[in-house]
Amino acid sequence: MNLAPYWLIMSAQSRQVADTAAAAAEHGGGDSVPKLPNVITLINDLLHHPKEGLMPFLHHFEVVVFAFVVLAFMCIVAMRVYKKRQLIPGRAQSVVEMFVEGLSNFFIGIVGEKYGPMYVPFLGTLFVYILLMNLSGLIPFLHSSTSNLNTTAALAICVFLHVQGSAIRHLGIGKWFMHLAGDPRDAISWALAPLNLPIHIIGELAKPFSLSLRLFGNIMGEDVLIAAFVGLGVLLLSFMHSPIGIPLHLPFIFLAMLTSTIQALVFSLLASVYFSLMLPHEHHEEHEH
């Protein structure tokens, strides 16, 4: 695997990192967090930060832009594979089918045989979408939208609303409320219901916060770490006025690929667990019949 082109591109990006850090230090701090610039940031700098036109809009909403780029990529791949599907699958179709089947079995095993297939499309898409957004930050001149808290919070809110909406649809308002109260059955549990209800409500509201902060913190940390070592690699050769630097960041690229996959899996895994906890349990339904 030849990493030389990747190294050269990342080293070129690091010049912008060094300039940003120097400007922040000169102005007394500011946003001094090292970040690798993306293509929108570079074009905006080349145009000397225009105040009007399309570029300021793209620069302001670059997180949303790159999130839609990932979404468009997913749609294109899915449509092309579906359009060229065959009874004897080719290489691309085999990979996609194996991936989809693996995710389906994984999430059905958590949510359950009855309700699992209903939520596999949502949970599977959530995993792939987060994974690709995480990994996109490792591609030169792209940006990881999940390194922004707005993106992760939006994803967590979608999970929260879907979980609560599904619980109300399957349980009904009454049983959903009783579930939050701890499913009181006897005098003691009824006496504890006023205490259990606010505790469970706080717990449900805390879930989207924990989901969003965990994903944001890990991906943001990866990007900052890689940018810092890219900049350090260039500074080590600055006495030679070299346009490139020592690739100190390469080990962290592979580490970031692993942690990006783990974080996407953790986010979607916890989402599937939340569905499992809120939906009717199959063994309870069997006893009722």
Buried (B, 14 or more C-beta within 10 A) or exposed (E): EEEEEBBBBBBBBBBBBBEBBEEBEEEEEEEEEBBBBBBBBBBBBEEEEEEEEEBBEBBEEBBBBBBEBBBEEBEEBBEEBEEEEEEEBEEEBEEBEEEBEEBBEBBBEBBBEBBBEBBBEBBBBBBBBBBBBBBBBBEBBBBBBBBBBEBBBBBBEBBBEBBBEBBBEBBEEEBBEBBBBBEBEEEEEEEBBEEBBEEBEEEBEEBBEEBBBBBBBBBBEBBBBBBBBBBBBBEEBEEEEEEBBBBBBBEBBEEBBEBBBBBBBBBBBBBBBBBBBBBBEEEEEEEEE
